[in-house]
């Protein structure tokens, strides 16, 4: 199974939010009942420093919303960054990467 790549644009010093829909093999929404989600952003994939997104799940719709408040986006390094989104079964502990991509972090003049 290939992992969908979705690129993000994040304005430094502002609130950020994005919603992802996880699909089952048949294209329907994947039920996220009994799953948790985690997402992190780093300057490059092997960087030791990362910032963790806040995540929330709407299980029946297969939706995961990730967000960062303005204080956290202000800490991001401008330019290209990398993120991924992983779900974990709360029943089995199995971890699955469901989205990944680049996050372009843009400086904000007024923030």
C-alpha positions as CSV (number, residue, x, y, z in Angstrom):
1,X,0.0,0.0,0.0
2,X,1.4,3.4,-1.0
3,X,1.3,6.2,1.5
4,X,-0.5,9.3,0.3
5,X,1.8,12.3,0.1
6,X,0.1,15.6,0.9
7,X,2.1,18.8,1.0
8,X,1.3,21.5,3.5
9,X,1.9,25.3,3.8
10,X,2.3,26.7,7.3
11,X,2.6,30.4,8.1
12,X,4.9,31.0,11.0
13,X,3.4,32.6,14.1
14,X,-0.2,31.8,13.1
15,X,-2.6,29.0,14.0
16,X,-2.5,26.0,11.6
17,X,-5.0,23.2,11.0
18,X,-5.5,20.5,8.4
19,X,-7.9,17.6,8.1
20,X,-7.0,14.2,6.5
21,X,-9.3,11.4,5.6
22,X,-8.0,7.9,5.9
23,X,-9.4,5.6,3.2
24,X,-10.0,1.9,3.3
25,X,-8.8,-0.3,0.4
26,X,-12.2,0.1,-1.3
27,X,-12.0,3.9,-1.2
28,X,-14.6,4.3,1.7
29,X,-13.7,6.0,4.9
30,X,-11.6,3.8,7.2
31,X,-13.1,3.5,10.6
32,X,-10.7,4.9,13.2
33,X,-12.6,3.4,16.1
34,X,-10.0,2.1,18.5
35,X,-7.2,4.1,17.0
36,X,-5.1,7.0,18.2
37,X,-3.1,9.4,16.0
38,X,0.3,11.1,16.2
39,X,1.9,13.5,13.8
40,X,5.3,15.3,14.0
41,X,7.1,17.9,11.9
42,X,10.9,18.1,11.5
43,X,13.3,20.2,9.4
44,X,14.6,17.0,7.8
45,X,13.6,13.4,8.4
46,X,16.6,12.5,10.6
47,X,16.6,15.8,12.6
48,X,16.5,15.1,16.4
49,X,14.2,18.1,17.1
50,X,10.5,17.8,16.2
51,X,7.3,19.5,17.1
52,X,4.2,17.3,17.7
53,X,0.9,18.3,16.2
54,X,-2.2,18.2,18.3
55,X,-4.5,15.5,16.8
56,X,-8.2,14.8,17.0
57,X,-10.2,11.9,15.4
58,X,-13.7,11.6,14.0
59,X,-13.7,7.8,13.9
60,X,-16.8,7.2,11.8
61,X,-15.6,9.6,9.0
62,X,-12.0,8.4,9.0
63,X,-10.9,12.0,9.7
64,X,-7.9,13.1,11.6
65,X,-7.4,16.8,12.2
66,X,-3.8,18.0,13.0
67,X,-3.1,21.5,14.4
68,X,-0.4,23.7,15.8
69,X,-1.0,26.9,17.7
70,X,0.7,30.2,16.8
71,X,3.4,29.7,19.5
72,X,4.4,26.3,18.0
73,X,4.4,27.5,14.4
74,X,6.7,30.4,15.4
75,X,9.2,27.7,16.5
76,X,9.4,26.0,13.1
77,X,12.3,26.6,10.8
78,X,11.4,28.4,7.6
79,X,11.6,26.6,4.3
80,X,11.0,22.9,3.6
81,X,10.2,20.7,6.5
82,X,8.9,17.1,6.6
83,X,5.9,15.6,8.5
84,X,4.1,12.3,8.8
85,X,0.9,11.1,10.4
86,X,0.7,7.7,12.1
87,X,-2.2,5.8,13.5
88,X,-1.9,3.2,16.3
89,X,-4.5,0.5,17.0
90,X,-5.4,0.7,20.7
91,X,-6.3,-3.0,20.5
92,X,-3.1,-4.4,19.0
93,X,-0.5,-1.6,19.2
94,X,0.1,-1.9,15.4
95,X,1.4,1.4,14.0
96,X,0.6,2.5,10.4
97,X,1.8,5.6,8.5
98,X,-1.2,7.0,6.7
99,X,0.1,10.3,5.4
100,X,3.4,12.0,4.8
101,X,4.8,15.0,2.9
102,X,6.6,18.3,2.8
103,X,5.5,21.2,4.9
104,X,6.6,24.6,3.5
105,X,7.0,27.0,6.4
106,X,6.6,30.6,5.4
107,X,7.8,33.6,7.4
108,X,5.1,36.0,8.5
109,X,5.8,39.7,8.7
110,X,2.9,40.7,11.0
111,X,3.0,37.9,13.5
